[in-house]
Amino acid sequence: MQILAALATIRIATGLMSPGQVGSVNQITALSAFLYAVLITPVSYYVGRGLLDWHDAGLLTRRIRGFIRYAAIVSVLGALAVFAFKLAIDIVPSVSAPWVSLLVAIYLLAFSVHNVAGNGLVILGRQAAYAILINAAAWVGLAAAIFFFWQTTKPQMWLLGIYGGFVFSSCLYALSTHFRPSFNSRTETRHKDHVPFTYKKIFAFAWPMAIVYALNWVQLQSYRFVLEDVAGLVSVGLFFAAHAVCAAPMQTFQTMFNEYYSQTLYRKLKGGSRAEQAGAWNAYAEAYIPAVILFGAFLAGGGPYLAKILLGPEFQVAAAILLWPALVETLRAIATSVDTMGVVKVDMRVNLVPAFVGAVCAPWLIYVLAGDNPLVGTGIALSLAGLAGLIVVIPISYRVLPIHWPAKRIILALLAGLPMVFAGNIASRAVDTIGWADAMLVLALGAVYLLIAQYLFARKWLEHARPVSA
C-alpha cells in the first residue's frame, strides 16, 4: 500500500501540474529537506540508536518528548530563516515568502514526529501499527493534496496537502500513545544507559552527520536550483519526474528492507563490542547491498515502462533518460550502508570525506554537462558524483571498523541484474507504441525475475533474521 501511494502521487502530480509547477514544488521540498537533514535527522538517528536501551530502562516516552520539543524549536527557527533568505534571494520565485516559510515549518515538525514514531514502531517490532501510521500519512496526504489543488491550482496547495498527511499521522501517534501508553511499557529501572541522552553525547554524534547530510543535499538535491540556472524551471520539473520514477520505488524498497532488518541490526548492536559492531555491519552489508543492486537493475531496465504508467503526458519526454536516475538511486542507496556504519559506531565522521567529494562534483558536473542536454547531462553528473563518493569511502571504512565489503556478492548481483537492464532497454525501443497493459506485462515479467533473484541472494540471511518482541 505504501509504494502504491508513492506511485499514485507521482502519476497524479504529473497529471495535474505542469513541469514548471512540479519544479516549484520540488524546490520547496528541497529547502525543507535540507533543514530537516542538517538539523533533525542526526538527532533522530541518535534516538533510533538508543531506542531499545531507553525502552528497556523505561525512559522511552521521556526521550521521545524531548526530541519533539527540539523539533518544534527547529521548525520555528527554520521557518524564520527561510523567510529571511527568501526575501534576500528570490528562491522559488513563483511562491511567496510567507507560504514557503509556512510549508517549511509544517514539514519540519510534522515529519519529525511522523518519522521518529515510525522508526520506533519498527524497531520495537510493531509492524501493524507502523503500517497504519505510514499509510495514513501517504493516503490522507494525497487526498488532501488533490482537494487543495483543485480549490486553487497553485503548487503550494499541493504541498500543503502532502504535508497535511504528516500532520494527520503525527496526531494519530499522539492519540495512540495517550490512550495506549504501552509504547513505554516498562517501568523505570537502573539499567546501564549505553546511549545516554545528554547534550554533549548528542552533539558529538550529530555534528558530523549534520555536515554529511548538508553535503549529501548538495550532491543529490541542489540540482533543483543549479539546473534552473542552466536550463530553466521546466527542466527541473522534467528531471525530477524522471528521478522520482526511480527514487520512489527505491526508497520504498529501502524502507521495507530496513523495516525487517533493523530489528536484527539494533539488537546485535545493543551494548556490543568493536568486533560485534563490525560483524553486525558485515552481515547487514551482505544482505543489503546485493538486494539494492538487483532492485536498481530492475529500475534501469523497467524505467521506460514505469514512466509510461506513472508520468503524465507532458512528462513522457523524460522516459528516455530513466537509466541515469536508476543508476543515481542505486549508488545513493548503496552509500547509505556507510551511514549505517556511522550509526553502528555512534560516530558519523566516516561519512565526511565521501560526502564532500560528492558535493563538490555534482554541481560542477551539472554546469559542465547539462548545457547541451539538460536531462541526460544532469543524470550523468549525479551518477559520476555518486560513484566518486563511493570509491573514496571504501578505503576509509576499513580504518573505522574491521569490516569487509561483500565483493563476491556484489559481483554476482551485478551479473544477475544485467539481463534485466539489457532486456528492458532493448524492448524499450517500442515503448512509444505500446499501451498500459503491455507495459504492465513487461514489468510483471521483470518483477518475476527480480523476486527469484532476490530470494536466491536472501535465503541464507532470512534464516537468521527474526522480529524482536517489544
TORKOL-4160 file (C-alpha; in steps of 0.2 Angstrom, whole numbers, padded with zeros to 4 digits, m for minus):
470
<pt num="1" X="0000" Y="0000" Z="0000"/>
<pt num="2" X="0014" Y="0012" Z="0004"/>
<pt num="3" X="0023" Y="0010" Z="m0013"/>
<pt num="4" X="0006" Y="0012" Z="m0022"/>
<pt num="5" X="0003" Y="0028" Z="m0013"/>
<pt num="6" X="0020" Y="0034" Z="m0018"/>
<pt num="7" X="0017" Y="0029" Z="m0036"/>
<pt num="8" X="0000" Y="0036" Z="m0037"/>
<pt num="9" X="0007" Y="0053" Z="m0030"/>
<pt num="10" X="0019" Y="0054" Z="m0045"/>
<pt num="11" X="0006" Y="0050" Z="m0058"/>
<pt num="12" X="m0007" Y="0062" Z="m0051"/>
<pt num="13" X="0005" Y="0076" Z="m0048"/>
<pt num="14" X="0012" Y="0075" Z="m0066"/>
<pt num="15" X="m0006" Y="0074" Z="m0072"/>
<pt num="16" X="m0012" Y="0089" Z="m0063"/>
<pt num="17" X="0003" Y="0100" Z="m0063"/>
<pt num="18" X="0014" Y="0107" Z="m0077"/>
<pt num="19" X="0033" Y="0104" Z="m0077"/>
<pt num="20" X="0036" Y="0122" Z="m0070"/>
<pt num="21" X="0024" Y="0119" Z="m0056"/>
<pt num="22" X="0032" Y="0102" Z="m0052"/>
<pt num="23" X="0049" Y="0112" Z="m0052"/>
<pt num="24" X="0042" Y="0124" Z="m0039"/>
<pt num="25" X="0035" Y="0110" Z="m0028"/>
<pt num="26" X="0052" Y="0102" Z="m0028"/>
<pt num="27" X="0062" Y="0117" Z="m0024"/>
<pt num="28" X="0051" Y="0120" Z="m0008"/>
<pt num="29" X="0053" Y="0101" Z="m0004"/>
<pt num="30" X="0072" Y="0103" Z="m0006"/>
<pt num="31" X="0073" Y="0118" Z="0006"/>
<pt num="32" X="0063" Y="0108" Z="0019"/>
<pt num="33" X="0073" Y="0093" Z="0016"/>
<pt num="34" X="0089" Y="0102" Z="0018"/>
<pt num="35" X="0084" Y="0109" Z="0035"/>
<pt num="36" X="0077" Y="0093" Z="0041"/>
<pt num="37" X="0093" Y="0083" Z="0035"/>
<pt num="38" X="0105" Y="0095" Z="0044"/>
<pt num="39" X="0096" Y="0099" Z="0060"/>
<pt num="40" X="0084" Y="0085" Z="0064"/>
<pt num="41" X="0090" Y="0069" Z="0055"/>
<pt num="42" X="0106" Y="0067" Z="0066"/>
<pt num="43" X="0096" Y="0068" Z="0082"/>
<pt num="44" X="0083" Y="0056" Z="0075"/>
<pt num="45" X="0096" Y="0044" Z="0071"/>
<pt num="46" X="0103" Y="0045" Z="0089"/>
<pt num="47" X="0086" Y="0042" Z="0095"/>
<pt num="48" X="0084" Y="0026" Z="0084"/>
<pt num="49" X="0101" Y="0021" Z="0091"/>
<pt num="50" X="0096" Y="0022" Z="0109"/>
<pt num="51" X="0078" Y="0017" Z="0107"/>
<pt num="52" X="0080" Y="m0001" Z="0113"/>
<pt num="53" X="0090" Y="0004" Z="0128"/>
<pt num="54" X="0078" Y="0018" Z="0133"/>
<pt num="55" X="0063" Y="0006" Z="0131"/>
<pt num="56" X="0071" Y="m0007" Z="0142"/>
<pt num="57" X="0075" Y="0006" Z="0155"/>
<pt num="58" X="0058" Y="0014" Z="0155"/>
<pt num="59" X="0064" Y="0030" Z="0148"/>
<pt num="60" X="0057" Y="0030" Z="0130"/>
<pt num="61" X="0042" Y="0042" Z="0132"/>
<pt num="62" X="0053" Y="0055" Z="0141"/>
<pt num="63" X="0066" Y="0054" Z="0127"/>
<pt num="64" X="0053" Y="0055" Z="0113"/>
<pt num="65" X="0045" Y="0070" Z="0121"/>
<pt num="66" X="0062" Y="0078" Z="0122"/>
<pt num="67" X="0065" Y="0075" Z="0104"/>
<pt num="68" X="0048" Y="0083" Z="0099"/>
<pt num="69" X="0052" Y="0098" Z="0109"/>
<pt num="70" X="0068" Y="0100" Z="0100"/>
<pt num="71" X="0059" Y="0098" Z="0083"/>
<pt num="72" X="0046" Y="0111" Z="0087"/>
<pt num="73" X="0060" Y="0124" Z="0091"/>
<pt num="74" X="0069" Y="0120" Z="0075"/>
<pt num="75" X="0053" Y="0121" Z="0065"/>
<pt num="76" X="0050" Y="0139" Z="0071"/>
<pt num="77" X="0068" Y="0145" Z="0068"/>
<pt num="78" X="0070" Y="0136" Z="0052"/>
<pt num="79" X="0054" Y="0145" Z="0045"/>
<pt num="80" X="0061" Y="0162" Z="0051"/>
<pt num="81" X="0077" Y="0158" Z="0042"/>
<pt num="82" X="0069" Y="0153" Z="0026"/>
<pt num="83" X="0058" Y="0169" Z="0026"/>
<pt num="84" X="0073" Y="0180" Z="0028"/>
<pt num="85" X="0083" Y="0170" Z="0015"/>
<pt num="86" X="0068" Y="0171" Z="0003"/>
<pt num="87" X="0067" Y="0190" Z="0005"/>
<pt num="88" X="0086" Y="0192" Z="0002"/>
<pt num="89" X="0087" Y="0180" Z="m0013"/>
<pt num="90" X="0071" Y="0176" Z="m0023"/>
<pt num="91" X="0072" Y="0157" Z="m0022"/>
<pt num="92" X="0056" Y="0148" Z="m0028"/>
<pt num="93" X="0050" Y="0164" Z="m0037"/>
<pt num="94" X="0033" Y="0158" Z="m0041"/>
<pt num="95" X="0028" Y="0156" Z="m0022"/>
<pt num="96" X="0028" Y="0170" Z="m0009"/>
<pt num="97" X="0039" Y="0170" Z="0006"/>
<pt num="98" X="0025" Y="0168" Z="0019"/>
<pt num="99" X="0019" Y="0152" Z="0010"/>
<pt num="100" X="0037" Y="0145" Z="0008"/>
<pt num="101" X="0041" Y="0148" Z="0027"/>
<pt num="102" X="0024" Y="0141" Z="0032"/>
<pt num="103" X="0026" Y="0125" Z="0022"/>
<pt num="104" X="0044" Y="0123" Z="0029"/>
<pt num="105" X="0038" Y="0124" Z="0047"/>
<pt num="106" X="0024" Y="0112" Z="0045"/>
<pt num="107" X="0036" Y="0099" Z="0037"/>
<pt num="108" X="0050" Y="0101" Z="0050"/>
<pt num="109" X="0038" Y="0097" Z="0064"/>
<pt num="110" X="0026" Y="0085" Z="0057"/>
<pt num="111" X="0038" Y="0074" Z="0048"/>
<pt num="112" X="0049" Y="0074" Z="0063"/>
<pt num="113" X="0036" Y="0067" Z="0074"/>
<pt num="114" X="0030" Y="0055" Z="0060"/>
<pt num="115" X="0047" Y="0048" Z="0056"/>
<pt num="116" X="0053" Y="0045" Z="0074"/>
<pt num="117" X="0036" Y="0037" Z="0078"/>
<pt num="118" X="0038" Y="0026" Z="0063"/>
<pt num="119" X="0056" Y="0021" Z="0067"/>
<pt num="120" X="0051" Y="0017" Z="0085"/>
<pt num="121" X="0037" Y="0006" Z="0080"/>
<pt num="122" X="0048" Y="m0004" Z="0068"/>
<pt num="123" X="0062" Y="m0006" Z="0080"/>
<pt num="124" X="0050" Y="m0012" Z="0093"/>
<pt num="125" X="0043" Y="m0024" Z="0081"/>
<pt num="126" X="0025" Y="m0016" Z="0080"/>
<pt num="127" X="0023" Y="m0019" Z="0061"/>
<pt num="128" X="0004" Y="m0017" Z="0060"/>
<pt num="129" X="0005" Y="0000" Z="0069"/>
<pt num="130" X="0019" Y="0005" Z="0058"/>
<pt num="131" X="0009" Y="0001" Z="0043"/>
<pt num="132" X="m0006" Y="0010" Z="0049"/>
<pt num="133" X="0004" Y="0026" Z="0053"/>
<pt num="134" X="0014" Y="0026" Z="0036"/>
<pt num="135" X="m0001" Y="0023" Z="0025"/>
<pt num="136" X="m0012" Y="0035" Z="0034"/>
<pt num="137" X="0001" Y="0049" Z="0031"/>
<pt num="138" X="0003" Y="0044" Z="0012"/>
<pt num="139" X="m0015" Y="0042" Z="0008"/>
<pt num="140" X="m0023" Y="0056" Z="0018"/>
<pt num="141" X="m0009" Y="0067" Z="0012"/>
<pt num="142" X="m0013" Y="0063" Z="m0006"/>
<pt num="143" X="m0031" Y="0065" Z="m0004"/>
<pt num="144" X="m0028" Y="0082" Z="0004"/>
<pt num="145" X="m0016" Y="0087" Z="m0010"/>
<pt num="146" X="m0029" Y="0084" Z="m0023"/>
<pt num="147" X="m0043" Y="0093" Z="m0014"/>
<pt num="148" X="m0032" Y="0108" Z="m0010"/>
<pt num="149" X="m0025" Y="0109" Z="m0028"/>
<pt num="150" X="m0042" Y="0109" Z="m0035"/>
<pt num="151" X="m0048" Y="0124" Z="m0025"/>
<pt num="152" X="m0034" Y="0134" Z="m0032"/>
<pt num="153" X="m0021" Y="0127" Z="m0044"/>
<pt num="154" X="m0006" Y="0133" Z="m0036"/>
<pt num="155" X="0009" Y="0122" Z="m0032"/>
<pt num="156" X="0010" Y="0127" Z="m0013"/>
<pt num="157" X="m0008" Y="0120" Z="m0011"/>
<pt num="158" X="m0002" Y="0103" Z="m0017"/>
<pt num="159" X="0012" Y="0103" Z="m0004"/>
<pt num="160" X="0000" Y="0109" Z="0009"/>
<pt num="161" X="m0010" Y="0093" Z="0007"/>
<pt num="162" X="0005" Y="0082" Z="0006"/>
<pt num="163" X="0012" Y="0089" Z="0022"/>
<pt num="164" X="m0005" Y="0088" Z="0030"/>
<pt num="165" X="m0003" Y="0069" Z="0029"/>
<pt num="166" X="0011" Y="0070" Z="0041"/>
<pt num="167" X="0001" Y="0081" Z="0052"/>
<pt num="168" X="m0013" Y="0068" Z="0052"/>
<pt num="169" X="m0001" Y="0054" Z="0056"/>
<pt num="170" X="0008" Y="0064" Z="0070"/>
<pt num="171" X="m0009" Y="0067" Z="0078"/>
<pt num="172" X="m0013" Y="0048" Z="0076"/>
<pt num="173" X="0003" Y="0044" Z="0085"/>
<pt num="174" X="0000" Y="0056" Z="0099"/>
<pt num="175" X="m0018" Y="0050" Z="0102"/>
<pt num="176" X="m0012" Y="0032" Z="0102"/>
<pt num="177" X="0001" Y="0035" Z="0115"/>
<pt num="178" X="m0011" Y="0045" Z="0126"/>
<pt num="179" X="m0024" Y="0031" Z="0126"/>
<pt num="180" X="m0012" Y="0016" Z="0125"/>
<pt num="181" X="0004" Y="0021" Z="0134"/>
<pt num="182" X="0011" Y="0004" Z="0132"/>
<pt num="183" X="0024" Y="0012" Z="0120"/>
<pt num="184" X="0034" Y="0015" Z="0136"/>
<pt num="185" X="0028" Y="m0001" Z="0144"/>
<pt num="186" X="0042" Y="m0005" Z="0156"/>
<pt num="187" X="0044" Y="0004" Z="0172"/>
<pt num="188" X="0060" Y="0014" Z="0175"/>
<pt num="189" X="0074" Y="0004" Z="0181"/>
<pt num="190" X="0093" Y="0007" Z="0185"/>
<pt num="191" X="0099" Y="m0002" Z="0169"/>
<pt num="192" X="0115" Y="0005" Z="0162"/>
<pt num="193" X="0111" Y="0018" Z="0149"/>
<pt num="194" X="0123" Y="0013" Z="0134"/>
<pt num="195" X="0116" Y="0028" Z="0124"/>
<pt num="196" X="0114" Y="0042" Z="0136"/>
<pt num="197" X="0103" Y="0057" Z="0131"/>
<pt num="198" X="0114" Y="0071" Z="0135"/>
<pt num="199" X="0118" Y="0087" Z="0125"/>
<pt num="200" X="0136" Y="0083" Z="0125"/>
<pt num="201" X="0134" Y="0065" Z="0118"/>
<pt num="202" X="0120" Y="0070" Z="0105"/>
<pt num="203" X="0131" Y="0084" Z="0099"/>
<pt num="204" X="0146" Y="0073" Z="0097"/>
<pt num="205" X="0136" Y="0061" Z="0087"/>
<pt num="206" X="0126" Y="0074" Z="0077"/>
<pt num="207" X="0138" Y="0087" Z="0071"/>
<pt num="208" X="0147" Y="0076" Z="0059"/>
<pt num="209" X="0131" Y="0069" Z="0052"/>
<pt num="210" X="0124" Y="0087" Z="0050"/>
<pt num="211" X="0139" Y="0091" Z="0039"/>
<pt num="212" X="0137" Y="0075" Z="0030"/>
<pt num="213" X="0119" Y="0077" Z="0026"/>
<pt num="214" X="0122" Y="0095" Z="0021"/>
<pt num="215" X="0134" Y="0089" Z="0009"/>
<pt num="216" X="0123" Y="0075" Z="0003"/>
<pt num="217" X="0109" Y="0088" Z="0000"/>
<pt num="218" X="0122" Y="0097" Z="m0011"/>
<pt num="219" X="0126" Y="0081" Z="m0021"/>
<pt num="220" X="0108" Y="0075" Z="m0023"/>
<pt num="221" X="0096" Y="0089" Z="m0022"/>
<pt num="222" X="0105" Y="0105" Z="m0026"/>
<pt num="223" X="0102" Y="0101" Z="m0045"/>
<pt num="224" X="0084" Y="0109" Z="m0042"/>
<pt num="225" X="0092" Y="0126" Z="m0041"/>
<pt num="226" X="0108" Y="0123" Z="m0052"/>
<pt num="227" X="0098" Y="0116" Z="m0066"/>
<pt num="228" X="0086" Y="0130" Z="m0065"/>
<pt num="229" X="0101" Y="0142" Z="m0068"/>
<pt num="230" X="0107" Y="0131" Z="m0083"/>
<pt num="231" X="0091" Y="0127" Z="m0092"/>
<pt num="232" X="0076" Y="0134" Z="m0083"/>
<pt num="233" X="0062" Y="0128" Z="m0071"/>
<pt num="234" X="0054" Y="0116" Z="m0084"/>
<pt num="235" X="0070" Y="0106" Z="m0085"/>
<pt num="236" X="0070" Y="0105" Z="m0066"/>
<pt num="237" X="0052" Y="0098" Z="m0066"/>
<pt num="238" X="0056" Y="0086" Z="m0080"/>
<pt num="239" X="0071" Y="0079" Z="m0072"/>
<pt num="240" X="0063" Y="0077" Z="m0055"/>
<pt num="241" X="0049" Y="0067" Z="m0063"/>
<pt num="242" X="0061" Y="0055" Z="m0071"/>
<pt num="243" X="0071" Y="0054" Z="m0055"/>
<pt num="244" X="0055" Y="0051" Z="m0045"/>
<pt num="245" X="0050" Y="0036" Z="m0056"/>
<pt num="246" X="0066" Y="0028" Z="m0049"/>
<pt num="247" X="0068" Y="0036" Z="m0032"/>
<pt num="248" X="0050" Y="0032" Z="m0025"/>
<pt num="249" X="0052" Y="0013" Z="m0028"/>
<pt num="250" X="0070" Y="0013" Z="m0022"/>
<pt num="251" X="0066" Y="0022" Z="m0006"/>
<pt num="252" X="0051" Y="0012" Z="m0003"/>
<pt num="253" X="0062" Y="m0004" Z="m0006"/>
<pt num="254" X="0075" Y="0003" Z="0006"/>
<pt num="255" X="0061" Y="0006" Z="0019"/>
<pt num="256" X="0054" Y="m0011" Z="0018"/>
<pt num="257" X="0071" Y="m0019" Z="0019"/>
<pt num="258" X="0076" Y="m0009" Z="0034"/>
<pt num="259" X="0059" Y="m0012" Z="0042"/>
<pt num="260" X="0063" Y="m0030" Z="0043"/>
<pt num="261" X="0082" Y="m0030" Z="0045"/>
<pt num="262" X="0084" Y="m0015" Z="0058"/>
<pt num="263" X="0076" Y="m0026" Z="0072"/>
<pt num="264" X="0091" Y="m0039" Z="0070"/>
<pt num="265" X="0104" Y="m0025" Z="0067"/>
<pt num="266" X="0099" Y="m0015" Z="0083"/>
<pt num="267" X="0098" Y="m0030" Z="0094"/>
<pt num="268" X="0116" Y="m0035" Z="0089"/>
<pt num="269" X="0122" Y="m0018" Z="0092"/>
<pt num="270" X="0115" Y="m0016" Z="0109"/>
<pt num="271" X="0130" Y="m0015" Z="0121"/>
<pt num="272" X="0141" Y="m0023" Z="0108"/>
<pt num="273" X="0160" Y="m0023" Z="0107"/>
<pt num="274" X="0170" Y="m0017" Z="0092"/>
<pt num="275" X="0171" Y="m0034" Z="0084"/>
<pt num="276" X="0152" Y="m0037" Z="0087"/>
<pt num="277" X="0149" Y="m0020" Z="0078"/>
<pt num="278" X="0160" Y="m0025" Z="0063"/>
<pt num="279" X="0151" Y="m0042" Z="0062"/>
<pt num="280" X="0134" Y="m0033" Z="0063"/>
<pt num="281" X="0138" Y="m0021" Z="0049"/>
<pt num="282" X="0146" Y="m0036" Z="0038"/>
<pt num="283" X="0130" Y="m0046" Z="0040"/>
<pt num="284" X="0120" Y="m0030" Z="0035"/>
<pt num="285" X="0130" Y="m0026" Z="0020"/>
<pt num="286" X="0130" Y="m0044" Z="0014"/>
<pt num="287" X="0111" Y="m0044" Z="0014"/>
<pt num="288" X="0108" Y="m0026" Z="0009"/>
<pt num="289" X="0120" Y="m0021" Z="m0005"/>
<pt num="290" X="0116" Y="m0035" Z="m0017"/>
<pt num="291" X="0097" Y="m0033" Z="m0014"/>
<pt num="292" X="0099" Y="m0014" Z="m0019"/>
<pt num="293" X="0109" Y="m0019" Z="m0034"/>
<pt num="294" X="0096" Y="m0031" Z="m0040"/>
<pt num="295" X="0082" Y="m0018" Z="m0037"/>
<pt num="296" X="0092" Y="m0005" Z="m0046"/>
<pt num="297" X="0094" Y="m0016" Z="m0061"/>
<pt num="298" X="0075" Y="m0019" Z="m0062"/>
<pt num="299" X="0073" Y="0000" Z="m0062"/>
<pt num="300" X="0086" Y="0003" Z="m0075"/>
<pt num="301" X="0078" Y="m0010" Z="m0087"/>
<pt num="302" X="0059" Y="m0006" Z="m0082"/>
<pt num="303" X="0061" Y="0013" Z="m0081"/>
<pt num="304" X="0053" Y="0017" Z="m0098"/>
<pt num="305" X="0038" Y="0006" Z="m0094"/>
<pt num="306" X="0036" Y="0014" Z="m0077"/>
<pt num="307" X="0037" Y="0031" Z="m0085"/>
<pt num="308" X="0023" Y="0026" Z="m0097"/>
<pt num="309" X="0012" Y="0021" Z="m0082"/>
<pt num="310" X="0017" Y="0034" Z="m0069"/>
<pt num="311" X="0020" Y="0051" Z="m0079"/>
<pt num="312" X="0008" Y="0062" Z="m0086"/>
<pt num="313" X="0008" Y="0067" Z="m0105"/>
<pt num="314" X="0019" Y="0082" Z="m0103"/>
<pt num="315" X="0032" Y="0072" Z="m0094"/>
<pt num="316" X="0034" Y="0057" Z="m0106"/>
<pt num="317" X="0049" Y="0065" Z="m0114"/>
<pt num="318" X="0059" Y="0061" Z="m0098"/>
<pt num="319" X="0056" Y="0042" Z="m0100"/>
<pt num="320" X="0071" Y="0042" Z="m0112"/>
<pt num="321" X="0084" Y="0046" Z="m0098"/>
<pt num="322" X="0077" Y="0033" Z="m0085"/>
<pt num="323" X="0094" Y="0023" Z="m0085"/>
<pt num="324" X="0103" Y="0038" Z="m0077"/>
<pt num="325" X="0091" Y="0041" Z="m0062"/>
<pt num="326" X="0091" Y="0022" Z="m0059"/>
<pt num="327" X="0110" Y="0022" Z="m0058"/>
<pt num="328" X="0109" Y="0038" Z="m0047"/>
<pt num="329" X="0097" Y="0030" Z="m0035"/>
<pt num="330" X="0107" Y="0013" Z="m0034"/>
<pt num="331" X="0123" Y="0022" Z="m0030"/>
<pt num="332" X="0114" Y="0033" Z="m0017"/>
<pt num="333" X="0106" Y="0018" Z="m0009"/>
<pt num="334" X="0122" Y="0008" Z="m0008"/>
<pt num="335" X="0130" Y="0024" Z="0000"/>
<pt num="336" X="0118" Y="0023" Z="0014"/>
<pt num="337" X="0126" Y="0007" Z="0021"/>
<pt num="338" X="0140" Y="0019" Z="0026"/>
<pt num="339" X="0128" Y="0029" Z="0036"/>
<pt num="340" X="0123" Y="0013" Z="0045"/>
<pt num="341" X="0141" Y="0011" Z="0049"/>
<pt num="342" X="0142" Y="0028" Z="0057"/>
<pt num="343" X="0126" Y="0023" Z="0067"/>
<pt num="344" X="0135" Y="0007" Z="0072"/>
<pt num="345" X="0150" Y="0016" Z="0078"/>
<pt num="346" X="0139" Y="0031" Z="0085"/>
<pt num="347" X="0152" Y="0041" Z="0075"/>
<pt num="348" X="0147" Y="0049" Z="0059"/>
<pt num="349" X="0164" Y="0056" Z="0054"/>
<pt num="350" X="0167" Y="0041" Z="0042"/>
<pt num="351" X="0155" Y="0049" Z="0030"/>
<pt num="352" X="0163" Y="0066" Z="0029"/>
<pt num="353" X="0176" Y="0064" Z="0015"/>
<pt num="354" X="0165" Y="0055" Z="0003"/>
<pt num="355" X="0151" Y="0067" Z="0006"/>
<pt num="356" X="0162" Y="0081" Z="0002"/>
<pt num="357" X="0168" Y="0073" Z="m0014"/>
<pt num="358" X="0151" Y="0071" Z="m0020"/>
<pt num="359" X="0145" Y="0088" Z="m0015"/>
<pt num="360" X="0160" Y="0096" Z="m0025"/>
<pt num="361" X="0157" Y="0085" Z="m0040"/>
<pt num="362" X="0139" Y="0086" Z="m0043"/>
<pt num="363" X="0135" Y="0105" Z="m0045"/>
<pt num="364" X="0151" Y="0107" Z="m0055"/>
<pt num="365" X="0147" Y="0092" Z="m0067"/>
<pt num="366" X="0130" Y="0099" Z="m0069"/>
<pt num="367" X="0136" Y="0115" Z="m0075"/>
<pt num="368" X="0149" Y="0107" Z="m0087"/>
<pt num="369" X="0137" Y="0093" Z="m0094"/>
<pt num="370" X="0119" Y="0099" Z="m0093"/>
<pt num="371" X="0121" Y="0114" Z="m0105"/>
<pt num="372" X="0118" Y="0104" Z="m0122"/>
<pt num="373" X="0107" Y="0091" Z="m0115"/>
<pt num="374" X="0100" Y="0096" Z="m0098"/>
<pt num="375" X="0091" Y="0080" Z="m0093"/>
<pt num="376" X="0105" Y="0067" Z="m0099"/>
<pt num="377" X="0119" Y="0079" Z="m0093"/>
<pt num="378" X="0111" Y="0080" Z="m0076"/>
<pt num="379" X="0109" Y="0062" Z="m0074"/>
<pt num="380" X="0127" Y="0058" Z="m0079"/>
<pt num="381" X="0133" Y="0072" Z="m0067"/>
<pt num="382" X="0124" Y="0065" Z="m0052"/>
<pt num="383" X="0129" Y="0047" Z="m0057"/>
<pt num="384" X="0148" Y="0052" Z="m0058"/>
<pt num="385" X="0147" Y="0061" Z="m0041"/>
<pt num="386" X="0139" Y="0046" Z="m0033"/>
<pt num="387" X="0152" Y="0035" Z="m0039"/>
<pt num="388" X="0166" Y="0046" Z="m0034"/>
<pt num="389" X="0160" Y="0047" Z="m0016"/>
<pt num="390" X="0158" Y="0028" Z="m0015"/>
<pt num="391" X="0175" Y="0025" Z="m0022"/>
<pt num="392" X="0183" Y="0036" Z="m0009"/>
<pt num="393" X="0173" Y="0029" Z="0006"/>
<pt num="394" X="0179" Y="0011" Z="0004"/>
<pt num="395" X="0197" Y="0013" Z="0010"/>
<pt num="396" X="0191" Y="0024" Z="0024"/>
<pt num="397" X="0179" Y="0012" Z="0030"/>
<pt num="398" X="0192" Y="m0001" Z="0033"/>
<pt num="399" X="0200" Y="0011" Z="0046"/>
<pt num="400" X="0184" Y="0013" Z="0055"/>
<pt num="401" X="0180" Y="m0005" Z="0059"/>
<pt num="402" X="0187" Y="m0022" Z="0055"/>
<pt num="403" X="0174" Y="m0024" Z="0041"/>
<pt num="404" X="0174" Y="m0032" Z="0024"/>
<pt num="405" X="0164" Y="m0026" Z="0009"/>
<pt num="406" X="0154" Y="m0041" Z="0001"/>
<pt num="407" X="0164" Y="m0040" Z="m0015"/>
<pt num="408" X="0159" Y="m0058" Z="m0021"/>
<pt num="409" X="0141" Y="m0055" Z="m0018"/>
<pt num="410" X="0141" Y="m0038" Z="m0026"/>
<pt num="411" X="0149" Y="m0045" Z="m0042"/>
<pt num="412" X="0136" Y="m0059" Z="m0043"/>
<pt num="413" X="0122" Y="m0047" Z="m0040"/>
<pt num="414" X="0128" Y="m0036" Z="m0054"/>
<pt num="415" X="0129" Y="m0051" Z="m0066"/>
<pt num="416" X="0112" Y="m0057" Z="m0060"/>
<pt num="417" X="0105" Y="m0039" Z="m0064"/>
<pt num="418" X="0112" Y="m0037" Z="m0081"/>
<pt num="419" X="0099" Y="m0047" Z="m0090"/>
<pt num="420" X="0085" Y="m0035" Z="m0083"/>
<pt num="421" X="0095" Y="m0020" Z="m0089"/>
<pt num="422" X="0098" Y="m0026" Z="m0106"/>
<pt num="423" X="0081" Y="m0034" Z="m0109"/>
<pt num="424" X="0072" Y="m0019" Z="m0103"/>
<pt num="425" X="0082" Y="m0007" Z="m0114"/>
<pt num="426" X="0081" Y="m0017" Z="m0130"/>
<pt num="427" X="0062" Y="m0019" Z="m0128"/>
<pt num="428" X="0060" Y="m0001" Z="m0123"/>
<pt num="429" X="0063" Y="0004" Z="m0141"/>
<pt num="430" X="0045" Y="0000" Z="m0144"/>
<pt num="431" X="0038" Y="0009" Z="m0128"/>
<pt num="432" X="0030" Y="0023" Z="m0138"/>
<pt num="433" X="0019" Y="0011" Z="m0147"/>
<pt num="434" X="0013" Y="0001" Z="m0133"/>
<pt num="435" X="m0001" Y="0004" Z="m0120"/>
<pt num="436" X="m0003" Y="0002" Z="m0102"/>
<pt num="437" X="m0007" Y="m0016" Z="m0102"/>
<pt num="438" X="0008" Y="m0021" Z="m0112"/>
<pt num="439" X="0019" Y="m0010" Z="m0101"/>
<pt num="440" X="0012" Y="m0019" Z="m0085"/>
<pt num="441" X="0015" Y="m0036" Z="m0093"/>
<pt num="442" X="0034" Y="m0032" Z="m0097"/>
<pt num="443" X="0036" Y="m0025" Z="m0079"/>
<pt num="444" X="0027" Y="m0041" Z="m0072"/>
<pt num="445" X="0039" Y="m0052" Z="m0081"/>
<pt num="446" X="0054" Y="m0042" Z="m0074"/>
<pt num="447" X="0047" Y="m0042" Z="m0057"/>
<pt num="448" X="0046" Y="m0062" Z="m0058"/>
<pt num="449" X="0064" Y="m0062" Z="m0062"/>
<pt num="450" X="0068" Y="m0050" Z="m0048"/>
<pt num="451" X="0059" Y="m0059" Z="m0035"/>
<pt num="452" X="0068" Y="m0076" Z="m0039"/>
<pt num="453" X="0085" Y="m0067" Z="m0039"/>
<pt num="454" X="0081" Y="m0058" Z="m0023"/>
<pt num="455" X="0076" Y="m0074" Z="m0015"/>
<pt num="456" X="0092" Y="m0084" Z="m0020"/>
<pt num="457" X="0103" Y="m0070" Z="m0013"/>
<pt num="458" X="0092" Y="m0068" Z="0003"/>
<pt num="459" X="0088" Y="m0085" Z="0008"/>
<pt num="460" X="0103" Y="m0088" Z="0020"/>
<pt num="461" X="0101" Y="m0072" Z="0030"/>
<pt num="462" X="0082" Y="m0073" Z="0031"/>
<pt num="463" X="0085" Y="m0089" Z="0041"/>
<pt num="464" X="0094" Y="m0079" Z="0055"/>
<pt num="465" X="0084" Y="m0063" Z="0054"/>
<pt num="466" X="0070" Y="m0063" Z="0067"/>
<pt num="467" X="0057" Y="m0050" Z="0073"/>
<pt num="468" X="0060" Y="m0043" Z="0090"/>
<pt num="469" X="0046" Y="m0044" Z="0103"/>
<pt num="470" X="0043" Y="m0027" Z="0112"/>
